[in-house]
Amino acid sequence: MLLRWEAAVPPGAAVQLEVRASFDGQSWSEWGLVEADPDLWVPEDGPEVYWSHDIYAGEGARFWQVRAFFFGFLPGGNRRLA
């Protein structure tokens, strides 16, 4: 699986994504850090687009959850992740 996300990240701030997988939607793997792969980015994507490295959680994983953490954003600031 690959993740693609868009994030407007101001200087000094960061967005961290984590993902986990499940075969049945009830028993979940541990959360794993999603790292961006700059080699997959192309100029046509735009400056706020990121792609992950390949993510493998085993054959047959049917359910995925992604969570995001925002660091260094000003209180009340706009946090946009798509």
C-alpha positions in Angstrom: 0.0 0.0 0.0 1.1 3.6 -0.6 -0.3 6.6 1.2 -0.6 10.0 -0.5 -1.4 13.0 1.6 -1.5 16.8 1.3 -0.4 19.0 4.2 0.3 22.7 4.5 3.2 22.6 7.1 4.6 25.9 8.2 8.3 26.3 9.0 9.1 24.8 12.4 6.0 22.5 12.3 5.6 18.8 11.4 2.9 16.3 10.6 3.5 12.7 11.6 1.3 9.9 10.2 0.9 6.4 11.7 -0.9 3.4 10.2 -2.1 0.0 11.4 -3.9 -2.9 9.7 -6.4 -5.6 10.4 -7.6 -8.7 8.7 -11.0 -8.7 10.5 -11.6 -5.1 11.6 -11.3 -6.1 15.3 -7.8 -7.2 15.9 -5.2 -4.6 14.9 -1.5 -4.5 14.3 0.7 -2.1 16.2 0.8 1.5 15.0 3.7 2.0 12.6 5.3 5.3 11.5 4.7 6.4 7.9 7.7 7.9 6.3 7.6 10.1 3.2 9.4 8.8 0.1 10.7 11.9 -1.7 11.6 9.8 -4.7 7.9 9.3 -5.6 7.1 13.0 -5.6 6.9 14.7 -9.0 6.4 18.4 -9.7 2.9 17.9 -11.0 1.9 16.7 -7.5 2.4 20.2 -6.0 4.5 21.4 -3.1 2.2 20.1 -0.3 1.9 16.5 -1.6 3.7 13.6 0.1 4.0 9.9 -0.8 4.9 7.1 1.6 7.3 4.3 1.2 5.6 0.9 0.4 3.7 -0.3 3.5 3.2 -4.0 3.9 1.1 -5.6 6.7 0.7 -9.1 5.4 -1.4 -10.9 2.9 -5.2 -10.4 3.3 -5.1 -7.2 5.5 -8.5 -5.6 4.5 -8.8 -2.7 7.0 -6.5 0.2 7.5 -6.5 3.1 10.0 -4.4 6.2 9.7 -3.8 8.7 12.5 -2.1 12.1 12.3 -0.1 14.1 14.9 0.6 17.8 14.4 3.6 19.3 16.1 4.7 23.0 16.3 1.5 24.5 14.9 0.3 27.7 16.6 -2.7 27.3 18.9 -5.8 27.9 16.9 -3.8 27.7 13.7 -5.2 26.0 10.6 -4.4 22.3 10.4 -5.3 20.8 7.1 -4.5 17.3 6.0 -6.1 15.6 3.0 
